[in-house]
Amino acid sequence: MTRMNELVMFNGKVVCPRCDGNGLLYKAKVTDLGNQMIYICDECEASWQDNIPIRRDTFEDLSTYLEKKGCNYRDAEIVNLGYDWYMNS
């Protein structure tokens, strides 16, 4: 693992700070919310809004985030944009 701008990397992907290396973060957009960009852990479903620093103390469970925005977890249209998002930031 290597650190890149405070993000921990494993095999070229960003490690989830919540589940401590068990999951990797991918960028996604929620089309139901006007294409809101978020980052989601593929293991624990911790999520971070686009403007929130990705740290252990700033995550929100994906289902909680969606419900706060008036969207249903089961019916939300979430488009996976991939794991290499940090390269384009």
Z-matrix of the N, CA and C atoms (Angstrom, degrees):
N
C 1 1.449
C 2 1.523 1 109.76
N 3 1.308 2 115.09 1 143.72
C 4 1.455 3 120.54 2 176.33
C 5 1.520 4 108.97 3 -129.61
N 6 1.334 5 116.19 4 156.73
C 7 1.468 6 121.31 5 177.09
C 8 1.506 7 109.39 6 -100.56
N 9 1.328 8 116.45 7 134.32
C 10 1.457 9 121.60 8 178.13
C 11 1.513 10 107.45 9 -134.58
N 12 1.352 11 116.72 10 110.10
C 13 1.467 12 120.66 11 -179.06
C 14 1.528 13 111.99 12 50.36
N 15 1.322 14 116.99 13 47.64
C 16 1.461 15 123.89 14 179.28
C 17 1.531 16 113.90 15 74.63
N 18 1.316 17 119.14 16 -5.80
C 19 1.453 18 121.12 17 175.91
C 20 1.520 19 108.54 18 -94.53
N 21 1.308 20 117.01 19 136.16
C 22 1.454 21 121.19 20 177.78
C 23 1.520 22 107.79 21 -87.15
N 24 1.318 23 115.61 22 132.41
C 25 1.466 24 121.48 23 -176.96
C 26 1.529 25 110.43 24 -111.24
N 27 1.325 26 115.78 25 146.60
C 28 1.461 27 122.63 26 173.49
C 29 1.525 28 107.42 27 -142.71
N 30 1.312 29 116.17 28 121.65
C 31 1.471 30 121.61 29 -179.08
C 32 1.527 31 112.20 30 50.58
N 33 1.329 32 116.22 31 39.66
C 34 1.457 33 120.93 32 176.00
C 35 1.513 34 115.65 33 79.43
N 36 1.334 35 117.09 34 10.11
C 37 1.460 36 121.03 35 -179.93
C 38 1.521 37 109.12 36 -124.84
N 39 1.335 38 116.44 37 155.27
C 40 1.465 39 122.00 38 -178.56
C 41 1.529 40 109.54 39 -81.90
N 42 1.327 41 115.20 40 129.24
C 43 1.465 42 122.53 41 -179.55
C 44 1.527 43 109.67 42 -83.68
N 45 1.312 44 116.05 43 140.65
C 46 1.465 45 121.50 44 177.61
C 47 1.525 46 110.04 45 -70.28
N 48 1.334 47 117.27 46 124.30
C 49 1.462 48 119.11 47 178.61
C 50 1.529 49 113.33 48 -73.42
N 51 1.320 50 117.38 49 -18.42
C 52 1.462 51 119.60 50 179.91
C 53 1.525 52 111.76 51 -76.36
N 54 1.315 53 117.44 52 -48.64
C 55 1.472 54 119.01 53 -175.90
C 56 1.524 55 111.90 54 -98.89
N 57 1.319 56 115.89 55 15.65
C 58 1.459 57 123.00 56 167.66
C 59 1.525 58 115.06 57 52.87
N 60 1.298 59 116.54 58 50.44
C 61 1.457 60 120.06 59 174.28
C 62 1.510 61 115.40 60 97.14
N 63 1.317 62 118.56 61 -5.50
C 64 1.462 63 120.17 62 177.99
C 65 1.518 64 112.09 63 -79.48
N 66 1.322 65 116.78 64 -20.72
C 67 1.455 66 120.73 65 -178.89
C 68 1.505 67 111.87 66 -132.19
N 69 1.322 68 115.10 67 162.01
C 70 1.462 69 122.86 68 179.33
C 71 1.525 70 108.61 69 -121.23
N 72 1.332 71 116.18 70 149.83
C 73 1.458 72 120.82 71 -176.64
C 74 1.523 73 112.31 72 -93.90
N 75 1.307 74 115.23 73 131.69
C 76 1.455 75 120.46 74 172.55
C 77 1.524 76 108.98 75 -117.75
N 78 1.309 77 115.48 76 152.76
C 79 1.461 78 121.35 77 177.33
C 80 1.523 79 107.51 78 -87.79
N 81 1.314 80 115.66 79 142.09
C 82 1.463 81 120.24 80 -179.78
C 83 1.525 82 109.18 81 -144.08
N 84 1.315 83 114.51 82 161.67
C 85 1.461 84 118.96 83 171.10
C 86 1.515 85 107.77 84 -125.22
N 87 1.319 86 114.26 85 142.32
C 88 1.461 87 121.19 86 178.71
C 89 1.521 88 106.38 87 -103.19
N 90 1.311 89 115.46 88 104.00
C 91 1.467 90 119.72 89 -174.92
C 92 1.522 91 111.78 90 -66.27
N 93 1.330 92 117.40 91 -29.08
C 94 1.469 93 121.24 92 178.43
C 95 1.525 94 112.19 93 -65.97
N 96 1.328 95 116.30 94 -19.01
C 97 1.465 96 121.15 95 -177.41
C 98 1.521 97 111.07 96 -112.53
N 99 1.310 98 116.55 97 39.03
C 100 1.458 99 120.86 98 178.22
C 101 1.517 100 113.31 99 66.30
N 102 1.318 101 116.24 100 36.19
C 103 1.470 102 123.16 101 179.78
C 104 1.528 103 112.86 102 62.64
N 105 1.326 104 116.73 103 35.04
C 106 1.466 105 122.53 104 176.19
C 107 1.532 106 109.11 105 -58.04
N 108 1.326 107 116.96 106 129.16
C 109 1.460 108 122.11 107 178.04
C 110 1.517 109 109.68 108 -88.03
N 111 1.329 110 115.34 109 134.16
C 112 1.454 111 121.64 110 176.12
C 113 1.523 112 108.99 111 -141.64
N 114 1.317 113 115.57 112 165.91
C 115 1.457 114 122.66 113 176.79
C 116 1.515 115 106.50 114 -117.75
N 117 1.331 116 116.41 115 131.41
C 118 1.459 117 121.71 116 -172.78
C 119 1.526 118 109.70 117 -128.61
N 120 1.334 119 115.66 118 138.42
C 121 1.467 120 120.65 119 173.73
C 122 1.521 121 108.66 120 -79.41
N 123 1.332 122 115.99 121 132.64
C 124 1.462 123 119.67 122 -179.11
C 125 1.528 124 112.96 123 -77.14
N 126 1.323 125 117.44 124 -3.30
C 127 1.464 126 121.28 125 179.69
C 128 1.533 127 111.60 126 -108.57
N 129 1.323 128 117.63 127 -56.95
C 130 1.473 129 120.79 128 -172.87
C 131 1.524 130 113.59 129 -102.86
N 132 1.333 131 117.94 130 -6.22
C 133 1.459 132 124.46 131 -179.71
C 134 1.524 133 113.98 132 62.39
N 135 1.329 134 115.95 133 27.71
C 136 1.463 135 118.97 134 167.38
C 137 1.524 136 105.83 135 -65.14
N 138 1.314 137 117.26 136 148.91
C 139 1.460 138 119.56 137 -179.53
C 140 1.523 139 110.45 138 -139.43
N 141 1.313 140 114.48 139 154.69
C 142 1.455 141 123.17 140 177.65
C 143 1.518 142 107.80 141 -135.20
N 144 1.327 143 116.76 142 133.07
C 145 1.451 144 120.52 143 174.42
C 146 1.526 145 108.25 144 -69.88
N 147 1.293 146 115.67 145 160.09
C 148 1.459 147 122.10 146 -175.02
C 149 1.523 148 113.55 147 -55.81
N 150 1.306 149 118.45 148 -32.80
C 151 1.463 150 121.27 149 -175.51
C 152 1.531 151 113.74 150 -98.74
N 153 1.329 152 118.03 151 10.18
C 154 1.465 153 123.22 152 -178.64
C 155 1.522 154 109.46 153 -104.48
N 156 1.342 155 118.29 154 132.32
C 157 1.467 156 119.55 155 177.09
C 158 1.535 157 110.80 156 -62.47
N 159 1.300 158 116.39 157 138.90
C 160 1.463 159 120.93 158 -178.18
C 161 1.522 160 108.40 159 -84.83
N 162 1.343 161 113.76 160 100.44
C 163 1.461 162 122.20 161 178.23
C 164 1.522 163 108.31 162 -142.35
N 165 1.309 164 115.27 163 164.03
C 166 1.462 165 120.77 164 -179.94
C 167 1.532 166 112.07 165 -59.85
N 168 1.319 167 117.76 166 -34.20
C 169 1.459 168 120.69 167 -175.44
C 170 1.530 169 114.13 168 -90.36
N 171 1.336 170 118.00 169 7.03
C 172 1.465 171 119.48 170 -178.14
C 173 1.529 172 114.19 171 -120.61
N 174 1.320 173 117.97 172 3.03
C 175 1.469 174 119.39 173 -177.38
C 176 1.532 175 110.92 174 -75.89
N 177 1.327 176 113.92 175 162.56
C 178 1.456 177 121.99 176 172.15
C 179 1.523 178 106.30 177 -138.29
N 180 1.318 179 117.50 178 135.87
C 181 1.462 180 119.19 179 177.03
C 182 1.519 181 109.12 180 -57.46
N 183 1.314 182 116.38 181 139.36
C 184 1.463 183 121.24 182 -176.41
C 185 1.519 184 112.02 183 -56.14
N 186 1.319 185 117.38 184 -44.93
C 187 1.467 186 119.56 185 -178.85
C 188 1.531 187 111.40 186 -63.28
N 189 1.322 188 117.73 187 -38.31
C 190 1.465 189 121.82 188 178.01
C 191 1.523 190 110.33 189 -65.43
N 192 1.319 191 116.47 190 -45.60
C 193 1.465 192 121.02 191 178.16
C 194 1.524 193 110.82 192 -56.92
N 195 1.337 194 116.41 193 -49.13
C 196 1.462 195 120.50 194 -178.14
C 197 1.525 196 111.78 195 -63.00
N 198 1.323 197 116.42 196 -42.91
C 199 1.466 198 119.79 197 -179.71
C 200 1.528 199 111.36 198 -63.78
N 201 1.329 200 117.36 199 -39.69
C 202 1.471 201 120.69 200 177.50
C 203 1.527 202 111.41 201 -61.21
N 204 1.322 203 115.93 202 -30.64
C 205 1.464 204 121.09 203 -178.90
C 206 1.531 205 111.95 204 -89.48
N 207 1.351 206 116.58 205 2.23
C 208 1.456 207 120.54 206 177.80
C 209 1.520 208 114.00 207 83.48
N 210 1.310 209 116.17 208 21.87
C 211 1.456 210 121.54 209 -177.92
C 212 1.530 211 108.97 210 -115.44
N 213 1.303 212 117.41 211 146.52
C 214 1.457 213 122.45 212 179.27
C 215 1.529 214 109.91 213 -92.09
N 216 1.316 215 117.62 214 130.90
C 217 1.466 216 122.40 215 -178.33
C 218 1.533 217 111.74 216 -55.77
N 219 1.301 218 116.29 217 -44.13
C 220 1.468 219 121.45 218 -176.20
C 221 1.532 220 112.16 219 -67.26
N 222 1.327 221 116.72 220 -34.00
C 223 1.459 222 120.36 221 -174.96
C 224 1.526 223 114.63 222 -102.10
N 225 1.319 224 117.30 223 -5.65
C 226 1.474 225 120.42 224 -177.07
C 227 1.525 226 110.94 225 -63.70
N 228 1.300 227 114.99 226 139.34
C 229 1.463 228 120.05 227 176.25
C 230 1.527 229 108.51 228 -96.37
N 231 1.337 230 114.33 229 103.88
C 232 1.456 231 121.58 230 -177.56
C 233 1.522 232 108.24 231 -112.22
N 234 1.312 233 116.14 232 123.04
C 235 1.460 234 121.69 233 -178.09
C 236 1.525 235 108.94 234 -104.16
N 237 1.324 236 116.04 235 119.82
C 238 1.466 237 121.79 236 178.82
C 239 1.521 238 108.69 237 -75.10
N 240 1.337 239 116.33 238 122.53
C 241 1.465 240 121.72 239 -179.69
C 242 1.526 241 112.31 240 -102.62
N 243 1.314 242 117.61 241 2.42
C 244 1.455 243 120.71 242 173.62
C 245 1.512 244 115.61 243 105.87
N 246 1.323 245 113.18 244 174.31
C 247 1.457 246 122.44 245 -175.50
C 248 1.526 247 113.26 246 -96.84
N 249 1.301 248 119.04 247 -10.67
C 250 1.463 249 120.46 248 -174.60
C 251 1.532 250 112.95 249 -96.20
N 252 1.320 251 117.26 250 24.20
C 253 1.464 252 122.48 251 -177.47
C 254 1.526 253 113.39 252 -60.03
N 255 1.315 254 118.51 253 -33.99
C 256 1.469 255 121.83 254 -176.07
C 257 1.521 256 112.01 255 -65.55
N 258 1.333 257 117.41 256 -22.63
C 259 1.457 258 121.30 257 179.45
C 260 1.532 259 111.15 258 -70.62
N 261 1.315 260 116.30 259 -27.04
C 262 1.460 261 121.84 260 -176.54
C 263 1.523 262 113.14 261 -99.24
N 264 1.329 263 116.59 262 3.74
C 265 1.470 264 120.12 263 -176.69
C 266 1.502 265 111.57 264 -81.95
